Amino acid sequence: MIAACIGEAMRYDEAMNIDTKRRAEIAACASIADPYLYQILTKRREASPELCVVLERVSGGQLTRRGLRPNDWHRIWPELIGIEGAPELPETAKACV
């Protein structure tokens, strides 16, 4: 839900209160480089759907698939639509559900 509410200027890691130490821990647990995770969280790169699942799991839900892929999460994981904490669907997606 928070990812849908943050502005373009705010980074996802700042919104989720992830400091550099925690980010490094998450990256290590996900077997990716910390700079790559930084790029994902600052929206310079997009995580694959598979990596989003891993990051959600290893972060204990601190990072979410919906937050990491705010524009298309509903197409990748339709089972998340309507569950507690899920953001509103974009208007274009509502007509298709």
N, C-alpha and C positions, 0 to 999 in steps of 0.2 A: 504494500500500500504506500509506503513512504516514497518509493521510487517514482510513483505517479505524481506525487505532490512536490517533489523537489524541482527547482528551476534549472534551466540549462546551465547556469553558471555554477551551481553547486555540484561537486563531485559526489559520486555514490559512496565512496569510502568515507568522506566527511559526514555525509548524512547518516551513515551507519556507525559513526564513531569508531572507526578502525584506524588505530595508530600504526606506525611503521613496524613495530615489533609484532603486533597481531597479524598484520598483512604478511610478514615474512613467515610466520607460523602457518598460516593458511596456505600460502604458496608451497611451502615444503611438504605439507600433508597432501596437497593435490599433485605433487611431483611436477610443478611448473616453476619457472624462474620468477623471483619476486618482481623484477622490472616488467615482466609480461603481465602479472596480476595488476600492477600499478596502471599499466596501459589500459587494461580492461575496466578498472574502476574509474579511471578518468575519461572514459569513453573515447580513447584514442584507437582502441581495437575492440572488436566484438568477440566474445567468447562463443565457442561452439555450443550447441545444445547439450552435448555430452559433457563438456567441461562445466557448464552451468550446474548440472546435476551433481557433479563431484564437488564443486565449490560450496553448494548449498549443504551437502552432507558433511564435509570436513569442517565447515565453519559453524556447525551446529545450528544452522538456520539463520545465522547473522547475515549472511548473504543469501539472497533468494533467487530462484530462477526468474521470477517475475521482475525483480529489481535489476538483474543482469541483462535481461532481454525485454525491456519495457514496451517495445513497439510490436513484438510478434509472439510474446509468450503464449497468448491464447490460441495461436495457430499450431504451435509446437506441442503444447501440453494442454489440450482442451479439457482434460480432467480437472484442471485447477480452476476453471471458470466457476464462479459462484461459491467457492469455499471461503471460509472465514479468513479475512485479511486480504482477499484478492481485490485489486483495484477495479474500477469500472472499465468495461470494455470500450474501445473507441467506437464512435457512432457507426462507422463503416462496418465494424465487426458485429454489432448488435443485430443488424438486419439479416445476418447470415446464421445466427444461432437459433 
